Amino acid sequence: MGASAVLKLQKVGFSVEQVEALADFMDTQAASKTDVVEAKGELKGDIAEVRTEIAGTKAELKADIAEVRAEINETKAELKADIAEVRAEINETKAELRAEIAEVRAEIAETKAELRAEIAETKVELKADIAELRTDLEATEHRLETKIAEVGSTLRHEVARLESTIELAKRDVIIKLGGMLVVITTILLAAIRYLPPHP
């Protein structure tokens, strides 16, 4: 470590002992030229070995790639054959489906015609039923109106009878209460007469 570096370290606060210890540590870590040359030789040998390994790996990879390409070509041929077979099956299925669709369409047309005929017949039946129901409803309404009028008349007679009965009951209660008041008044007057006079 140079003198200028030592002075700079002392200026920023390092002690003499700290500067010396730091200088010793840096000296032990510094590599000599001989060490550098030896390290370069070792690195060159390692690089040559790695290059040899890379060349071998390349050759192996090329062989693997050629094998994979051959497998891919074989797989392509198999897939093309499978695709042709599938296309033939699809075309056959299309033809079958078209025939079935045509048959279903014919059945649908026939069913539509049958349903239309049934709907027309049902409409006629419903109209007749509705006319009959209207007649029944009108007759039922007439009977209900007659019955309601009879019940109303009966209720009015009953209400009038109950009102008369209530009026008679009121009169009886008033008469009885009046008699009780007369009796109570008589008893009180008699009791007052028999009370001793105040001193």
Stockholm file with secondary structure:
# STOCKHOLM 1.0

chainA/1-199         MGASAVLKLQKVGFSVEQVEALADFMDTQAASKTDVVEAKGELKGDIAEVRTEIAGTKAELKADIAEVRAEINETKAELKADIAEVRAEINETKAELRAEIAEVRAEIAETKAELRAEIAETKVELKADIAELRTDLEATEHRLETKIAEVGSTLRHEVARLESTIELAKRDVIIKLGGMLVVITTILLAAIRYLPPHP
#=GR chainA/1-199 SS CCHHHHHHHHHTTCCHHHHHHHHHHHHHHCCCHHHHHHHHHHHHHHHHHHHHHHHHHHHHHHHHHHHHHHHHHHHHHHHHHHHHHHHHHHHHHHHHHHHHHHHHHHHHHHHHHHHHHHHHHHHHHHHHHHHHHHHHHHHHHHHHHHHHHHHHHHHHHHHHHHHHHHHHHHHHHHHHHHHHHHHHHHHHHHHHHHSCCCC
#=GC SS_cons         CCHHHHHHHHHTTCCHHHHHHHHHHHHHHCCCHHHHHHHHHHHHHHHHHHHHHHHHHHHHHHHHHHHHHHHHHHHHHHHHHHHHHHHHHHHHHHHHHHHHHHHHHHHHHHHHHHHHHHHHHHHHHHHHHHHHHHHHHHHHHHHHHHHHHHHHHHHHHHHHHHHHHHHHHHHHHHHHHHHHHHHHHHHHHHHHHHSCCCC
//
